[in-house]
Amino acid sequence: MSEQEVKVYDAEDMVVGRLASKVAKAVLLGETAAIVNAEKSIITGDRRTVIEAYKEKFNIRTSYNPRKGPFHHRRPDKMVRRIVRGMLPWPTPRGKAAYKRVKVFIGVPDDLADSEKIVLEGSRYKSLTRKHIRIQDLCHELGWRNPEAV
């Protein structure tokens, strides 16, 4: 197989679920995808409701040994990558192979800075006055403390 081109998706002001479904479809077709500015993507809905739902999800543990998980990510890049995984047929070898082709970054790395970025039409949140929360704000509420990475 030859080295293939990486599709670079700019996640700034994009609804993360719509972006994730497009990226999942691309990687299932055999392409390699990179998502940049993951911390600037958004989740629609009331800010307080979204934060409460994620905090409730974080309380889920196994009853017999809580150290065994499930573990939930607090970093924006890992959270967005996990959202993409939810759109893939995960337990199958095809889904796992596709998941390995997904790369997610906080900000824009130097090697992808000059590449052309794909902006999906219809996925960009048109009215930022409507109810939404940025992934970086959600992660900060959940305990992510790494401001120098943003």
N, C-alpha and C positions, 0 to 999 in steps of 0.2 A: 504494500500500500504506500502511496506517496503522501508527503506531508500536505495536509489540506488547510485551507484558509479558515481562520477562526471568525465566526460571526460575533461582532461586539454589539451588545445591546446597552443603550444608555437608559438607566432606570429612573433618572431624575423626573419627579412629578408624575410617575406612572403608577397606575393601580397594580399592585404586586401580583394579584391573582391572574389578571389578564396577561401580564408579562410572562408569568410562570407557565401559563398554558401554551403560549407561543414558543417559548424556549424548549419546553418539554416535547412539543411536536417536532421541532427542529432536530433535537438530539436523538429522538427515536428514528428519524430518517437518516441518521449516520453522520450528522454534522457536529462540529465542535462549537460550543457557545460560551461566551464570556459576558457576564453582566457587570457593568461598572456603575459606580455611584449607587450602590445598593442601599446605603443608609438614607438616601433621599427619596426612595420610593415610598408610596403611601398605602395605607389601608383605609378604606372608606368606612364610615360609621361614626357614632358618637365616641369621642375620645375616652370618656370615663367607662363606657360599656366595653370597648375594645380592651382597655387595660385590665378591667375586672375579669374578662373572659380569659385572658392570657395568664393572669395571676392564679385563677382557679385551675387552669391547666397545669401550672407549675407545681401544684400541690399533689398531683397524681404520682403515687409511688407504689411499688409492690408492697403488699402487706406483710409478707414473710421476711423480706430482707430489703429495706429501703435503699441500701447502697448499690443494689443491682439495677436501679433505674426504674422507669425510663428517664433519660436525661434530656433536658430541654436547653436549647441554646439561647444565650443572651446577646451574642454578637450579631450585628446586622447582617454581615455577609453569610454567616452560618445559618441564620434564621431564614434568609431568602433562599438559600440553597435547599433547605429542608422543605420550604413551600414548593419548590420545583419538584422535589422528590415525591411529594404528595400527588403530583399530576402524572407520575410514571407508574407503570405496572411493576411495583417494587420487588416482590419476591421472585420474579422471573429473571433468568440470566439476561434477557434482552433489556429489561428495565435497569438492572444493575450496571450493565455495560453502558447504557445511555447516561446514567447518573455520573459515571466517571468522566464523561465528556463535558460536564457542566463546571464552569469556573465562575466564582463570584468574588468581587473585590469591593473593598471600601475605598471610595475615591476612584481615581484613574491611575493605574500603574504606568510607569515610564515606557514600558515596551508596547503598551496599547494606546498611548497618548496621541500618536499621529495616525492611527487607523480610523477608517470611516465607521461611525457609529450608527446603528439602526435605531430609528425612533418609530415605534409602531403607531400608526394612525388609529384613533379611536381608543387607545389605551392611556393616552395622556389625560390627566384629570383636568378638564376644561375650567371648571370653576373652583378655585382654591378657597372660596368663601363657604363652600358646603362643608358638611361634617366629615372630617378625616383626621388621621394622625400619621405622622412620618414614622418610618421604621426606627430611625435613630432616637426619636422621642420615646417610643414604646420600649426600646431596649434599655434606655436610660432609666425608665420607670421600673423595669424588671431587674435592675441591678448591674447593668453594664457600665463600668466606670473606666473608660479609656478615651478621654477627650482628645488626647494628642493624635489619635489615629484618624480623626475626622478632619 
